């Protein structure tokens, strides 16, 4: 079976839920448009939106510490600037481009988080040509990298630990099915073809405590980094790609190493 793209996602706000995509147009050296465009900065975080500098992820709300975030369903309309957040019967709809809207967003998250994950008035931040990716602190190339997950690797890990692992735990931009398990480990510095795109593998994805969180229950139920280390002697699952030649990528497009 040919390896194919089986899922495409973007995460408008760091740490919050994904938006599924049917297709995406990517440019050379750029990530998915609208991906990790916003973050919720902690009160003591110093982030200059006019002169943005990459900051460690612990400067922001994140699943690794605030697992309750997994219980929210979010969507963002880039055309109108409207952010919608659903928490069961309650929810929020606010415009990120207005001071009033940003204030409502900060107040919502301050109320929503339980006491042991509390942050007083986290503020929504964004900046032009900046992405709040975990690996963005390492280089501008990685800030604009695209994350890919090999579903065969996930299934093999499931078999080893005897537990179901929802791919949503791994918060990837691209899901690929039909590959051999763990073949992505051979793709560093190699060229890949994804549909009409040309990409290069630039970094294996180290898994952090965010993957412990069940995306349905918002409870930490599987220590994925520990299981990876126990089973394989490393905590890598997935790979970051940089786009060399842009184009459109859609569900069902083929994936293959070329170099």
N, C-alpha and C positions, 0 to 999 in steps of 0.2 A: 504494500500500500504506500502511495506517495504521502510524504509528510505534508500536512496542510494546516493553515491557520484556522483554528476553531473558535477563537474568541478575541475580541479587541475591546480595550477599555481605556478610559482616562479617569483621573482622580482630580477633579477641580480643586478640592481643598485637602491639603495634607492631612492624613489620618482619618478622613471620612470615606463614605462609601463610593464605589465606582459607578461610572455611567457606561453602559455597554454601547458599542459602536458597530455599525454594519460595515463601515469602511473608514479609512483615514488617509489623508494626503500628507506625506512627510517630505521635508526638505533636507538637503544635505547638511549635516552638522546640527540638526534641530530635533527636538523631541516631539511628542504628540501635542498638537495645539490644544491649549487649555489644561494640560496635565500638570498637577501640583502648582497651579497658578497662584493659589492663595494658601496661607497658613494662619493658624490661630496662635499668635505669640503670647508667651507667658508675661505676666506683669513686669518682671524684671528684665525681660529681653530687650536689648537695644538693637533695633533694626531700622536703618535709614532707607525709606522707600525711594528717595531721590538718588541715593548712592548705595545700592544694595551690595552686601557682602555675604557670602555663604556662611551659614551658622550650623552648628551641630543640631541634630534633630531634637535633643532634649531641651532646646530653647523654645519649643513649641508643644502644643497639645499633640499627643501621638498615642497610637494603640499600645505601644510598648509599655506605657505607664497608665494611660487612661483607657482601659479596655471597654468601658461603658460606651465609648464612641461607636463601637461596632453595632450597637442597637439602633443607630440612627440611619435613616434613608435620606440621602441628599441629592439634589439636582441643581444645576446652574445654567441659566440662559445667558450666554455671552452677549446676545443682542440687546437685551433689556437690562442686564446686570442684576437680575432677580435670583436670589438664592432661596431655595425651599428646603426645609429640614422637617422630616416627619419622625415623631416619637410616639408610635402607637396612635392614640386618639388625639394627642396634642401635636402641635407643629409650629413652624415659623415660616414666614415669607417676608423677606426684607431685601432692599436694594443695596448692594455692596458699594455703590458709587455715591451714596449719601451718608452724611455724618449720622443722621437719624437711623438709617438702616444698619450701619456698623455698630451703633450703640445697642440696637435691638439684638443683633447677633451676639455681641459680648454678653449681654444680660441673659440671653437664652442659655448659653453654655455654662455660665456661672451657676445658674439654677439647676441645670440638667445633671451635672456631674455629681456623683455621690461624695460624701465627706472625705473618704480616703483617697479620692482622685481629684479633689477640688482644686480649682484655680479661680482666683478672684478676677473677674472681668478680663478674660483673655481677649486680645484685640485682633481683628482680621487685618492681615498685611498682604501686600502684593507689590510688585515692581516690574517695570518693563524689562523684557528679555531675561527674566530671572525665574528659575524653577526651584521649588522647595523639595528637591530630591535628596534622599539620605546620603547619596554618594557625591552630591554637588560640592561638598567641602574639599574633595580631593582634586578636582580640576574642572574647568569650564566644559571640557568634552564630556565628562561624566554627568555634569549638571543637565546636559541636554541629551543624555543617552536614553534609549528605549529598553525597557525590561521585557525579557521573554522567558516563558516558563514551558518546559518540556513535560507534558502530562504523563508520558511514560515513566519519567523519573519519579513523579509523585505517586503513581500507581505502584511502582516497585517499593518505595518507602512504605506505603500503606500495607503491602504484603509483609514486609519485614516486621512492622510493629503491630500488625493485626488491628489497625484502627483506620477508619475513614478520614481522609484529609480533603476537605473542600478546597479546590484551587483558589477560592477567594481569599484564603488565609495569606497567600503569597503576593497579592496586590500587583500583579504583572499587567503590563500594557498588551502583551501578545501571548495568547495560549496556542501551542502547537501540538497536534496529535499526529501519530504515525512515525515518530522517530524511535530509535533504539534508546533504552534508558541510559541516562548519563552521558550521551554523546556530546552534549553541550560542553562538557569538560575538555573536549578536544578542539574547541572552536576559538580559543583565544588567539587574536592576531590573524585569524583566518577570515576570508571573505565569504559571505553568504548571500544567497539570492532569495528574497521573499517577495513573491509576485514580481512586480516590475522594479522593486527596490534592490539596491546593492548595499549591504551592511557589513560591518566588521565586528567580531567579538572583542570586547575591550576589558571586561571584568566579570568574574564569576560573582554571583550574588550571595553574600554572607547573610545567614538568617538570624534575626534578632527575636526578642521576646514577643514582638507583635504577632508572630506566627502562632503563638500559643493560644490566641484568642479564637474561639469558635464564632464564625460570622453570623450564626443564627441565634445563639444564646448570649453572646457577649460575655462569656465566661472562659477563663483560662482552663482548658481541659487536656491539652497535650503539649508537653515541652518539646517542641519540634527541634530546636537547636541541640538539645541533649540527645534526642533520638538519632539525629543525623550523626553526631559524634560517636555515639555508641555503635551504630550500624556501619558507618563508612569511614570514621576517623577524620571527618571534616564537617563544617556547618554550611556548605555551599549547596544551593538548589536554585537553578536558573542562571541566566547570563544577561549582562547589559550589552547592548549593541549600539554602535554609532552609525548613523546613516551616511553612506558615501555618495550614493546617487539616489535622488529623491524620486517619488512617484506615488501612485495610489496603491494601498494595500486593502484587501477585502477578505471577508470570511470565505474560506475555500481555496484561497491562493496557495500555491505550493511553496515549500521551503526546502532548500538544499544548500550544502556547503559546496563552494566552487573553487576555493583556493586553499 
